[in-house]
Amino acid sequence: MQPFTLYDVQQNAKISGQSVEICLELPATPLKTHQWLAHFCMLFNFSASESDWGADRFQTILTTKSDDTGFQCMLCIEWLCEAIWLEPIGTQQSANTIFDYINTSPHR
C-alpha cells in the first residue's frame, strides 16, 4: 500500500448514493488498517472512536475536531467488495456535507 496524500483522497472521493466513496488501495492487514486510519485522521483533523471489526469489514466513527464545522461520520472499509466509504450520521449530515469537508483544505 502506497502512502496517500490529502490530494489523493480529494481526487479519489466521489458521492455515491448516500455516502462518499474513497477510491484508494485498501490496507492489507489489521495493522495497516490502523495506520491508514491514523494517517487519514491526521490529514482531515478527525478523531476516531473505538474500532469495530467484522469478518470482512472495519468501521469506526470519525468526529471532526473543528468547532465551526463539527460533525460525525462513519468510516467503513470492506474487503469483500473492495471499498472504502464515509457515511453520514444523524439527520443533520449528508454525503454532500462530508464531500464538502473532504474537499476543503487545509484541515489543520
N, CA, C and O atoms as CSV, one atom per row, in Angstrom:
chain,resi,resn,atom,element,x,y,z
A,1,MET,N,N,0.845,-1.182,0.000
A,1,MET,CA,C,0.000,0.000,0.000
A,1,MET,C,C,0.888,1.242,0.000
A,1,MET,O,O,1.756,1.397,0.860
A,2,GLN,N,N,0.667,2.103,-0.950
A,2,GLN,CA,C,1.408,3.349,-1.057
A,2,GLN,C,C,0.823,4.375,-0.083
A,2,GLN,O,O,-0.387,4.388,0.144
A,3,PRO,N,N,1.677,5.239,0.499
A,3,PRO,CA,C,1.140,6.321,1.328
A,3,PRO,C,C,0.261,7.233,0.463
A,3,PRO,O,O,0.546,7.444,-0.716
A,4,PHE,N,N,-0.778,7.755,1.043
A,4,PHE,CA,C,-1.670,8.648,0.308
A,4,PHE,C,C,-1.596,10.045,0.892
A,4,PHE,O,O,-1.236,10.237,2.054
A,5,THR,N,N,-1.942,11.009,0.068
A,5,THR,CA,C,-1.894,12.407,0.467
A,5,THR,C,C,-3.317,12.963,0.551
A,5,THR,O,O,-4.282,12.306,0.158
A,6,LEU,N,N,-3.422,14.162,1.060
A,6,LEU,CA,C,-4.696,14.875,1.079
A,6,LEU,C,C,-5.235,14.987,-0.337
A,6,LEU,O,O,-6.420,14.759,-0.580
A,7,TYR,N,N,-4.365,15.337,-1.264
A,7,TYR,CA,C,-4.746,15.481,-2.668
A,7,TYR,C,C,-5.252,14.151,-3.237
A,7,TYR,O,O,-6.238,14.129,-3.973
A,8,ASP,N,N,-4.586,13.048,-2.901
A,8,ASP,CA,C,-5.034,11.729,-3.372
A,8,ASP,C,C,-6.468,11.452,-2.940
A,8,ASP,O,O,-7.283,10.994,-3.740
A,9,VAL,N,N,-6.774,11.729,-1.685
A,9,VAL,CA,C,-8.133,11.483,-1.177
A,9,VAL,C,C,-9.120,12.396,-1.898
A,9,VAL,O,O,-10.171,11.941,-2.350
A,10,GLN,N,N,-8.791,13.667,-2.004
A,10,GLN,CA,C,-9.696,14.613,-2.654
A,10,GLN,C,C,-9.968,14.227,-4.104
A,10,GLN,O,O,-11.099,14.339,-4.576
A,11,GLN,N,N,-8.946,13.777,-4.803
A,11,GLN,CA,C,-9.111,13.412,-6.213
A,11,GLN,C,C,-9.830,12.079,-6.403
A,11,GLN,O,O,-10.366,11.808,-7.477
A,12,ASN,N,N,-9.841,11.251,-5.366
A,12,ASN,CA,C,-10.441,9.922,-5.468
A,12,ASN,C,C,-11.689,9.759,-4.608
A,12,ASN,O,O,-12.116,8.637,-4.335
A,13,ALA,N,N,-12.272,10.874,-4.184
A,13,ALA,CA,C,-13.523,10.848,-3.421
A,13,ALA,C,C,-14.672,11.225,-4.344
A,13,ALA,O,O,-14.560,12.150,-5.149
A,14,LYS,N,N,-15.774,10.499,-4.216
A,14,LYS,CA,C,-16.960,10.817,-5.020
A,14,LYS,C,C,-18.209,10.455,-4.239
A,14,LYS,O,O,-18.221,9.506,-3.454
A,15,ILE,N,N,-19.248,11.221,-4.468
A,15,ILE,CA,C,-20.532,10.930,-3.832
A,15,ILE,C,C,-21.138,9.733,-4.556
A,15,ILE,O,O,-21.224,9.703,-5.784
A,16,SER,N,N,-21.549,8.764,-3.773
A,16,SER,CA,C,-22.150,7.543,-4.308
A,16,SER,C,C,-23.394,7.241,-3.472
A,16,SER,O,O,-23.302,6.629,-2.408
A,17,GLY,N,N,-24.548,7.672,-3.959
A,17,GLY,CA,C,-25.781,7.497,-3.185
A,17,GLY,C,C,-25.754,8.363,-1.943
A,17,GLY,O,O,-25.612,9.582,-2.030
A,18,GLN,N,N,-25.891,7.733,-0.787
A,18,GLN,CA,C,-25.922,8.457,0.486
A,18,GLN,C,C,-24.567,8.454,1.194
A,18,GLN,O,O,-24.496,8.768,2.383
A,19,SER,N,N,-23.498,8.108,0.488
A,19,SER,CA,C,-22.182,8.058,1.109
A,19,SER,C,C,-21.134,8.682,0.182
A,19,SER,O,O,-21.418,9.033,-0.963
A,20,VAL,N,N,-19.920,8.808,0.713
A,20,VAL,CA,C,-18.793,9.303,-0.070
A,20,VAL,C,C,-17.804,8.153,-0.210
A,20,VAL,O,O,-17.232,7.690,0.777
A,21,GLU,N,N,-17.612,7.709,-1.416
A,21,GLU,CA,C,-16.682,6.622,-1.694
A,21,GLU,C,C,-15.290,7.202,-1.876
A,21,GLU,O,O,-15.115,8.241,-2.513
A,22,ILE,N,N,-14.303,6.518,-1.309
A,22,ILE,CA,C,-12.909,6.930,-1.441
A,22,ILE,C,C,-12.186,5.808,-2.165
A,22,ILE,O,O,-11.938,4.748,-1.591
A,23,CYS,N,N,-11.856,6.038,-3.402
A,23,CYS,CA,C,-11.289,5.003,-4.272
A,23,CYS,C,C,-9.773,4.959,-4.148
A,23,CYS,O,O,-9.049,5.379,-5.051
A,24,LEU,N,N,-9.310,4.448,-3.024
A,24,LEU,CA,C,-7.886,4.253,-2.779
A,24,LEU,C,C,-7.639,2.769,-2.522
A,24,LEU,O,O,-8.570,2.007,-2.264
A,25,GLU,N,N,-6.369,2.372,-2.597
A,25,GLU,CA,C,-5.997,0.996,-2.297
A,25,GLU,C,C,-6.337,0.662,-0.849
A,25,GLU,O,O,-6.078,1.458,0.053
A,26,LEU,N,N,-6.914,-0.514,-0.629
A,26,LEU,CA,C,-7.286,-0.941,0.715
A,26,LEU,C,C,-6.060,-1.395,1.495
A,26,LEU,O,O,-5.138,-1.972,0.919
A,27,PRO,N,N,-6.040,-1.140,2.799
A,27,PRO,CA,C,-4.947,-1.657,3.619
A,27,PRO,C,C,-5.018,-3.187,3.664
A,27,PRO,O,O,-6.106,-3.762,3.637
A,28,ALA,N,N,-3.866,-3.835,3.731
A,28,ALA,CA,C,-3.798,-5.287,3.596
A,28,ALA,C,C,-3.934,-6.068,4.902
A,28,ALA,O,O,-4.286,-7.247,4.881
A,29,THR,N,N,-3.661,-5.428,6.031
A,29,THR,CA,C,-3.677,-6.132,7.309
A,29,THR,C,C,-4.358,-5.260,8.362
A,29,THR,O,O,-4.565,-4.067,8.139
A,30,PRO,N,N,-4.710,-5.851,9.518
A,30,PRO,CA,C,-5.262,-5.012,10.598
A,30,PRO,C,C,-4.304,-3.896,11.030
A,30,PRO,O,O,-4.743,-2.775,11.285
A,31,LEU,N,N,-3.012,-4.187,11.113
A,31,LEU,CA,C,-2.048,-3.141,11.481
A,31,LEU,C,C,-2.033,-2.034,10.435
A,31,LEU,O,O,-2.047,-0.854,10.784
A,32,LYS,N,N,-2.003,-2.402,9.153
A,32,LYS,CA,C,-2.023,-1.401,8.082
A,32,LYS,C,C,-3.325,-0.604,8.098
A,32,LYS,O,O,-3.335,0.577,7.749
A,33,THR,N,N,-4.423,-1.243,8.502
A,33,THR,CA,C,-5.702,-0.542,8.604
A,33,THR,C,C,-5.639,0.527,9.692
A,33,THR,O,O,-6.122,1.641,9.491
A,34,HIS,N,N,-5.053,0.203,10.833
A,34,HIS,CA,C,-4.918,1.202,11.906
A,34,HIS,C,C,-3.968,2.322,11.490
A,34,HIS,O,O,-4.191,3.480,11.843
A,35,GLN,N,N,-2.924,1.998,10.756
A,35,GLN,CA,C,-2.016,3.030,10.255
A,35,GLN,C,C,-2.721,3.910,9.223
A,35,GLN,O,O,-2.548,5.129,9.223
A,36,TRP,N,N,-3.515,3.295,8.344
A,36,TRP,CA,C,-4.288,4.038,7.346
A,36,TRP,C,C,-5.231,5.004,8.053
A,36,TRP,O,O,-5.317,6.175,7.686
A,37,LEU,N,N,-5.938,4.510,9.068
A,37,LEU,CA,C,-6.879,5.330,9.830
A,37,LEU,C,C,-6.169,6.499,10.509
A,37,LEU,O,O,-6.648,7.632,10.443
A,38,ALA,N,N,-5.049,6.244,11.154
A,38,ALA,CA,C,-4.313,7.319,11.838
A,38,ALA,C,C,-3.870,8.392,10.841
A,38,ALA,O,O,-3.956,9.585,11.132
A,39,HIS,N,N,-3.405,7.975,9.683
A,39,HIS,CA,C,-2.967,8.932,8.655
A,39,HIS,C,C,-4.159,9.732,8.121
A,39,HIS,O,O,-4.068,10.949,7.961
A,40,PHE,N,N,-5.269,9.053,7.848
A,40,PHE,CA,C,-6.485,9.718,7.357
A,40,PHE,C,C,-6.974,10.745,8.383
A,40,PHE,O,O,-7.318,11.870,8.021
A,41,CYS,N,N,-7.004,10.360,9.654
A,41,CYS,CA,C,-7.442,11.282,10.708
A,41,CYS,C,C,-6.527,12.493,10.810
A,41,CYS,O,O,-6.997,13.613,11.009
A,42,MET,N,N,-5.226,12.276,10.676
A,42,MET,CA,C,-4.276,13.385,10.721
A,42,MET,C,C,-4.511,14.344,9.562
A,42,MET,O,O,-4.499,15.560,9.756
A,43,LEU,N,N,-4.726,13.813,8.352
A,43,LEU,CA,C,-4.918,14.661,7.178
A,43,LEU,C,C,-6.168,15.528,7.279
A,43,LEU,O,O,-6.168,16.678,6.842
A,44,PHE,N,N,-7.240,14.970,7.859
A,44,PHE,CA,C,-8.526,15.660,7.858
A,44,PHE,C,C,-8.992,16.124,9.237
A,44,PHE,O,O,-10.153,16.494,9.417
A,45,ASN,N,N,-8.085,16.101,10.199
A,45,ASN,CA,C,-8.392,16.600,11.538
A,45,ASN,C,C,-9.594,15.879,12.160
A,45,ASN,O,O,-10.466,16.505,12.763
A,46,PHE,N,N,-9.620,14.552,11.999
A,46,PHE,CA,C,-10.643,13.713,12.617
A,46,PHE,C,C,-10.075,13.044,13.859
A,46,PHE,O,O,-8.865,12.847,13.974
A,47,SER,N,N,-10.948,12.701,14.775
A,47,SER,CA,C,-10.601,11.758,15.837
A,47,SER,C,C,-11.495,10.543,15.620
A,47,SER,O,O,-12.639,10.674,15.183
A,48,ALA,N,N,-10.968,9.365,15.927
A,48,ALA,CA,C,-11.696,8.120,15.683
A,48,ALA,C,C,-12.138,7.501,16.998
A,48,ALA,O,O,-11.428,7.552,18.002
A,49,SER,N,N,-13.328,6.915,16.966
A,49,SER,CA,C,-13.835,6.194,18.135
A,49,SER,C,C,-13.254,4.785,18.142
A,49,SER,O,O,-12.414,4.445,17.309
A,50,GLU,N,N,-13.701,3.987,19.069
A,50,GLU,CA,C,-13.319,2.577,19.125
A,50,GLU,C,C,-13.674,1.896,17.808
A,50,GLU,O,O,-14.763,2.107,17.275
A,51,SER,N,N,-12.779,1.094,17.288
A,51,SER,CA,C,-12.994,0.408,16.021
A,51,SER,C,C,-13.867,-0.822,16.203
A,51,SER,O,O,-13.874,-1.448,17.263
A,52,ASP,N,N,-14.601,-1.157,15.153
A,52,ASP,CA,C,-15.434,-2.348,15.136
A,52,ASP,C,C,-15.012,-3.196,13.946
A,52,ASP,O,O,-15.029,-2.734,12.806
A,53,TRP,N,N,-14.633,-4.437,14.219
A,53,TRP,CA,C,-14.185,-5.350,13.170
A,53,TRP,C,C,-15.226,-6.420,12.936
A,53,TRP,O,O,-15.796,-6.964,13.882
A,54,GLY,N,N,-15.474,-6.721,11.665
A,54,GLY,CA,C,-16.290,-7.861,11.276
A,54,GLY,C,C,-15.417,-8.797,10.467
A,54,GLY,O,O,-14.204,-8.601,10.389
A,55,ALA,N,N,-16.011,-9.806,9.866
A,55,ALA,CA,C,-15.243,-10.772,9.089
A,55,ALA,C,C,-14.479,-10.096,7.951
A,55,ALA,O,O,-13.295,-10.369,7.752
A,56,ASP,N,N,-15.137,-9.231,7.217
A,56,ASP,CA,C,-14.517,-8.549,6.079
A,56,ASP,C,C,-14.722,-7.048,6.126
A,56,ASP,O,O,-14.586,-6.374,5.105
A,57,ARG,N,N,-15.050,-6.510,7.301
A,57,ARG,CA,C,-15.369,-5.091,7.384
A,57,ARG,C,C,-14.766,-4.466,8.632
A,57,ARG,O,O,-14.701,-5.079,9.697
A,58,PHE,N,N,-14.325,-3.219,8.463
A,58,PHE,CA,C,-13.822,-2.387,9.558
A,58,PHE,C,C,-14.675,-1.124,9.584
A,58,PHE,O,O,-14.954,-0.532,8.542
A,59,GLN,N,N,-15.090,-0.712,10.792
A,59,GLN,CA,C,-15.868,0.515,10.930
A,59,GLN,C,C,-15.395,1.292,12.148
A,59,GLN,O,O,-14.971,0.722,13.153
A,60,THR,N,N,-15.481,2.608,12.025
A,60,THR,CA,C,-15.227,3.483,13.162
A,60,THR,C,C,-15.956,4.804,12.924
A,60,THR,O,O,-16.185,5.204,11.783
A,61,ILE,N,N,-16.308,5.462,13.997
A,61,ILE,CA,C,-16.941,6.776,13.887
A,61,ILE,C,C,-15.848,7.836,13.945
A,61,ILE,O,O,-14.999,7.833,14.837
A,62,LEU,N,N,-15.891,8.735,12.977
A,62,LEU,CA,C,-14.942,9.854,12.913
A,62,LEU,C,C,-15.655,11.125,13.341
A,62,LEU,O,O,-16.794,11.374,12.947
A,63,THR,N,N,-14.986,11.916,14.140
A,63,THR,CA,C,-15.526,13.187,14.607
A,63,THR,C,C,-14.533,14.282,14.264
A,63,THR,O,O,-13.336,14.148,14.519
A,64,THR,N,N,-15.034,15.368,13.686
A,64,THR,CA,C,-14.137,16.479,13.381
A,64,THR,C,C,-13.739,17.159,14.679
A,64,THR,O,O,-14.513,17.212,15.635
A,65,LYS,N,N,-12.531,17.671,14.696
A,65,LYS,CA,C,-12.027,18.362,15.877
A,65,LYS,C,C,-12.307,19.852,15.823
A,65,LYS,O,O,-12.094,20.563,16.805
A,66,SER,N,N,-12.783,20.328,14.681
A,66,SER,CA,C,-13.044,21.751,14.487
A,66,SER,C,C,-14.424,22.112,15.035
A,66,SER,O,O,-15.408,21.435,14.736
A,67,ASP,N,N,-14.498,23.171,15.832
A,67,ASP,CA,C,-15.768,23.583,16.423
A,67,ASP,C,C,-16.742,24.150,15.397
A,67,ASP,O,O,-17.951,23.946,15.513
A,68,ASP,N,N,-16.230,24.859,14.394
A,68,ASP,CA,C,-17.123,25.528,13.454
A,68,ASP,C,C,-17.739,24.591,12.423
A,68,ASP,O,O,-18.803,24.898,11.884
A,69,THR,N,N,-17.104,23.459,12.132
A,69,THR,CA,C,-17.667,22.514,11.168
A,69,THR,C,C,-17.839,21.137,11.794
A,69,THR,O,O,-17.760,20.124,11.099
A,70,GLY,N,N,-18.071,21.094,13.089
A,70,GLY,CA,C,-18.126,19.831,13.797
A,70,GLY,C,C,-19.223,18.906,13.296
A,70,GLY,O,O,-20.387,19.298,13.209
A,71,PHE,N,N,-18.848,17.683,12.969
A,71,PHE,CA,C,-19.822,16.655,12.608
A,71,PHE,C,C,-19.184,15.287,12.764
A,71,PHE,O,O,-17.981,15.168,12.997
A,72,GLN,N,N,-19.995,14.272,12.635
A,72,GLN,CA,C,-19.533,12.894,12.708
A,72,GLN,C,C,-19.917,12.151,11.438
A,72,GLN,O,O,-20.905,12.472,10.778
A,73,CYS,N,N,-19.108,11.148,11.117
A,73,CYS,CA,C,-19.447,10.239,10.022
A,73,CYS,C,C,-18.846,8.879,10.347
A,73,CYS,O,O,-17.979,8.756,11.212
A,74,MET,N,N,-19.318,7.870,9.646
A,74,MET,CA,C,-18.836,6.512,9.840
A,74,MET,C,C,-17.875,6.171,8.704
A,74,MET,O,O,-18.224,6.298,7.531
A,75,LEU,N,N,-16.668,5.739,9.057
A,75,LEU,CA,C,-15.713,5.238,8.074
A,75,LEU,C,C,-15.908,3.736,7.971
A,75,LEU,O,O,-15.892,3.031,8.981
A,76,CYS,N,N,-16.090,3.249,6.762
A,76,CYS,CA,C,-16.251,1.823,6.509
A,76,CYS,C,C,-15.199,1.375,5.496
A,76,CYS,O,O,-15.002,2.005,4.457
A,77,ILE,N,N,-14.534,0.280,5.823
A,77,ILE,CA,C,-13.621,-0.362,4.883
A,77,ILE,C,C,-14.102,-1.799,4.762
A,77,ILE,O,O,-14.215,-2.512,5.759
A,78,GLU,N,N,-14.382,-2.214,3.544
A,78,GLU,CA,C,-14.877,-3.577,3.343
A,78,GLU,C,C,-14.034,-4.260,2.273
A,78,GLU,O,O,-13.943,-3.801,1.135
A,79,TRP,N,N,-13.423,-5.369,2.674
A,79,TRP,CA,C,-12.533,-6.084,1.772
A,79,TRP,C,C,-13.302,-6.950,0.778
A,79,TRP,O,O,-12.821,-7.166,-0.335
A,80,LEU,N,N,-14.470,-7.448,1.139
A,80,LEU,CA,C,-15.235,-8.289,0.234
A,80,LEU,C,C,-15.624,-7.549,-1.040
A,80,LEU,O,O,-15.504,-8.090,-2.140
A,81,CYS,N,N,-16.092,-6.306,-0.889
A,81,CYS,CA,C,-16.455,-5.507,-2.073
A,81,CYS,C,C,-15.351,-4.519,-2.451
A,81,CYS,O,O,-15.522,-3.706,-3.359
A,82,GLU,N,N,-14.222,-4.595,-1.752
A,82,GLU,CA,C,-13.048,-3.759,-2.025
A,82,GLU,C,C,-13.408,-2.278,-2.094
A,82,GLU,O,O,-13.223,-1.628,-3.123
A,83,ALA,N,N,-13.925,-1.757,-0.981
A,83,ALA,CA,C,-14.374,-0.364,-0.963
A,83,ALA,C,C,-14.070,0.306,0.372
A,83,ALA,O,O,-14.013,-0.327,1.426
A,84,ILE,N,N,-13.880,1.610,0.272
A,84,ILE,CA,C,-13.745,2.485,1.436
A,84,ILE,C,C,-14.768,3.587,1.244
A,84,ILE,O,O,-14.845,4.184,0.170
A,85,TRP,N,N,-15.570,3.868,2.294
A,85,TRP,CA,C,-16.538,4.939,2.168
A,85,TRP,C,C,-16.839,5.576,3.521
A,85,TRP,O,O,-16.566,5.004,4.577
A,86,LEU,N,N,-17.408,6.771,3.456
A,86,LEU,CA,C,-17.838,7.525,4.631
A,86,LEU,C,C,-19.352,7.692,4.555
A,86,LEU,O,O,-19.894,8.102,3.528
A,87,GLU,N,N,-20.024,7.370,5.658
A,87,GLU,CA,C,-21.479,7.510,5.728
A,87,GLU,C,C,-21.834,8.600,6.733
A,87,GLU,O,O,-21.200,8.700,7.783
A,88,PRO,N,N,-22.835,9.412,6.426
A,88,PRO,CA,C,-23.276,10.428,7.389
A,88,PRO,C,C,-23.936,9.773,8.596
A,88,PRO,O,O,-24.497,8.680,8.509
A,89,ILE,N,N,-23.853,10.462,9.706
A,89,ILE,CA,C,-24.513,10.016,10.937
A,89,ILE,C,C,-25.484,11.112,11.356
A,89,ILE,O,O,-25.103,12.279,11.446
A,90,GLY,N,N,-26.725,10.748,11.610
A,90,GLY,CA,C,-27.712,11.719,12.067
A,90,GLY,C,C,-28.419,12.412,10.922
A,90,GLY,O,O,-28.016,12.307,9.764
A,91,THR,N,N,-29.460,13.109,11.260
A,91,THR,CA,C,-30.293,13.763,10.254
A,91,THR,C,C,-29.714,15.075,9.764
A,91,THR,O,O,-30.139,15.576,8.722
A,92,GLN,N,N,-28.756,15.649,10.483
A,92,GLN,CA,C,-28.172,16.922,10.078
A,92,GLN,C,C,-27.025,16.751,9.086
A,92,GLN,O,O,-26.514,17.738,8.558
A,93,GLN,N,N,-26.618,15.522,8.831
A,93,GLN,CA,C,-25.478,15.266,7.960
A,93,GLN,C,C,-25.945,14.681,6.633
A,93,GLN,O,O,-27.046,14.141,6.526
A,94,SER,N,N,-25.085,14.799,5.625
A,94,SER,CA,C,-25.375,14.236,4.312
A,94,SER,C,C,-24.061,13.901,3.622
A,94,SER,O,O,-22.990,14.313,4.070
A,95,ALA,N,N,-24.149,13.158,2.538
A,95,ALA,CA,C,-22.955,12.861,1.748
A,95,ALA,C,C,-22.321,14.160,1.241
A,95,ALA,O,O,-21.097,14.269,1.169
A,96,ASN,N,N,-23.148,15.133,0.892
A,96,ASN,CA,C,-22.628,16.425,0.420
A,96,ASN,C,C,-21.825,17.130,1.500
A,96,ASN,O,O,-20.794,17.734,1.204
A,97,THR,N,N,-22.280,17.065,2.752
A,97,THR,CA,C,-21.553,17.686,3.861
A,97,THR,C,C,-20.167,17.066,4.000
A,97,THR,O,O,-19.172,17.774,4.152
A,98,ILE,N,N,-20.113,15.737,3.945
A,98,ILE,CA,C,-18.836,15.030,4.063
A,98,ILE,C,C,-17.930,15.365,2.871
A,98,ILE,O,O,-16.751,15.668,3.050
A,99,PHE,N,N,-18.478,15.309,1.677
A,99,PHE,CA,C,-17.708,15.595,0.464
A,99,PHE,C,C,-17.148,17.018,0.505
A,99,PHE,O,O,-15.981,17.237,0.180
A,100,ASP,N,N,-17.973,17.978,0.902
A,100,ASP,CA,C,-17.511,19.363,1.001
A,100,ASP,C,C,-16.389,19.501,2.026
A,100,ASP,O,O,-15.421,20.225,1.796
A,101,TYR,N,N,-16.520,18.806,3.162
A,101,TYR,CA,C,-15.485,18.862,4.195
A,101,TYR,C,C,-14.168,18.277,3.671
A,101,TYR,O,O,-13.103,18.864,3.861
A,102,ILE,N,N,-14.250,17.135,3.022
A,102,ILE,CA,C,-13.056,16.473,2.479
A,102,ILE,C,C,-12.346,17.380,1.472
A,102,ILE,O,O,-11.117,17.399,1.406
A,103,ASN,N,N,-13.106,18.112,0.707
A,103,ASN,CA,C,-12.534,18.944,-0.365
A,103,ASN,C,C,-12.202,20.359,0.064
A,103,ASN,O,O,-11.818,21.178,-0.771
A,104,THR,N,N,-12.340,20.664,1.331
A,104,THR,CA,C,-11.960,21.964,1.872
A,104,THR,C,C,-10.659,21.779,2.643
A,104,THR,O,O,-10.616,21.037,3.625
A,105,SER,N,N,-9.620,22.437,2.211
A,105,SER,CA,C,-8.354,22.294,2.916
A,105,SER,C,C,-7.783,23.677,3.205
A,105,SER,O,O,-8.166,24.630,2.527
A,106,PRO,N,N,-6.922,23.830,4.138
A,106,PRO,CA,C,-6.363,22.790,4.999
A,106,PRO,C,C,-7.301,22.471,6.156
A,106,PRO,O,O,-8.205,23.244,6.474
A,107,HIS,N,N,-7.071,21.335,6.771
A,107,HIS,CA,C,-7.908,20.882,7.874
A,107,HIS,C,C,-7.200,20.982,9.219
A,107,HIS,O,O,-7.775,20.645,10.253
A,108,ARG,N,N,-5.979,21.436,9.206
A,108,ARG,CA,C,-5.246,21.517,10.482
A,108,ARG,C,C,-5.230,22.896,11.030
A,108,ARG,O,O,-4.657,23.132,12.094
